[in-house]
Amino acid sequence: MEHRPMATKRSNAQKLKDILENDIINGRLLPGDRLDPEALAQRYDVSRTPIREAIQQLAVSGLVDVQPKKGTFVARIGIDQLVEMFEVMAELEGMCGRLAARRIRPSELDALAQALARCEDPDVMADPDVYYYENEEFHNCIYAASHNTYLANETRQLKQRLKPYRRLQLQVRNRVSNSSEEHRAIFEAIQAGDEAKAEQALKAHVLIQGTRFSDFVSRVKDFSERQATT
């Protein structure tokens, strides 16, 4: 019997954070909206603990602002800054890929192959949210294989701030299948030790997401401006 890789399980706090991310990114929660913990607890039938953990994670990603004695509010998004962040992310990812192609060890290549297999699992690809977390592990394998701790930490930190936008991109039609194909090309370049090809493939992989999100963030900004006039 064929053994399928097991998908990553998510906690209640993680699931709630994902729901709130979607609400923020899709414009159901607009910049400046207040997040009321009691209302969230009643709406999602959960205790205050996962709500507090979810809000903390959202604050790390920059999606919400926690203001002492005032509350938690959806952060106001700057389009120019978001696009610039994706540009930097592409450069960091590309550098990780270039170094990984040069420095990856056999055990790390095996781990990357396993992460790729999970991303290509039909059950995983059928759910963009599940796919995202397997996609995240694929990229983490590349960061580790760069053998540059400072670079890996900086890349993870920026990726965390951009996480909700990268997650939403996977909900675009055909994006999961395209992403999986791009992963295959990235893996093959690293496996072959082709530094330039690995770097370029990773840059293109990330910049596709950043470019598509500029239009989306413009829509969110329009929603926010209309709300301010009502």
Secondary structure, 3 states (H helix, E strand, C coil): CCCCCCCCCCCHHHHHHHHHHHHHHCCCCCCCCEECHHHHHHHHCCCHHHHHHHHHHHHHCCCEEEECCCEEEECCCCHHHHHHHHHHHHHHHHHHHHHHHHHCCHHHHHHHHHHHHHHCCHHHHCCHHHHHHHHHHHHHHHHHHCCCHHHHHHHHHHHHHHHHHHHHHCCCCCHHHHHHHHHHHHHHHHHHCCHHHHHHHHHHHHHHHHHHHHHHHHHHHHHHHHHHCC
